[in-house]
Amino acid sequence: MNITSKIIITDTNIITDLYNAGVLDKFVVLDNVYISDMVLRDEINDRTGDVSLISKMKTVEASALELLEMQCLSYLERRLSYYDLINFIIARDHEYILATGDNLLKKYAEDHGVEVIRTLKIIQLMVCSQIISYEEGIHACQLLLDAPSTRILRQKIIEVLEEFQKEAVVE
């Protein structure tokens, strides 16, 4: 998969992780990266990352039918927030990739046929697409290892870090 092949709807977990990894600036300018207007308006703050940088992201609005479905689903799926549900619905309805760091949303989306990617996969795709170098990928992983707010398992970060280090030596 190429990171520029499909539009990605992202949530604040991904944004925070990419900010902590020092690659958010490269991610938000990609032509295919969108955030729902609800998430941008209601969930983005200084704890998420650089608000001025995040505000550069392109937005996608939910239709009235999508908003209605979100309301209905919220009664059935009480563990998922309105924002999780709207991101899922938009991704499903438009066949977008859903980028999320939320485990419950990941499982729900995959169970309902939506492709999901996570922070480390985004960083790997950014390296493969030459959006960032192997050295930048290594640095991003090192920053994630030091970030207290990341939910990513340390072992997963180390695996990707070691993969980048091997590839950087080959080049």
Secondary structure as UniProt FT lines:
FT   TURN            3..4
FT   STRAND          8..10
FT   HELIX           12..20
FT   TURN            21..22
FT   HELIX           24..28
FT   TURN            31..32
FT   STRAND          33..36
FT   HELIX           37..42
FT   TURN            46..48
FT   HELIX           51..54
FT   TURN            55..56
FT   STRAND          58..60
FT   HELIX           64..76
FT   TURN            78..79
FT   HELIX           82..94
FT   STRAND          97..99
FT   HELIX           103..111
FT   TURN            112..113
FT   STRAND          116..117
FT   HELIX           119..128
FT   TURN            129..130
FT   HELIX           134..146
FT   TURN            148..149
FT   HELIX           154..170
//
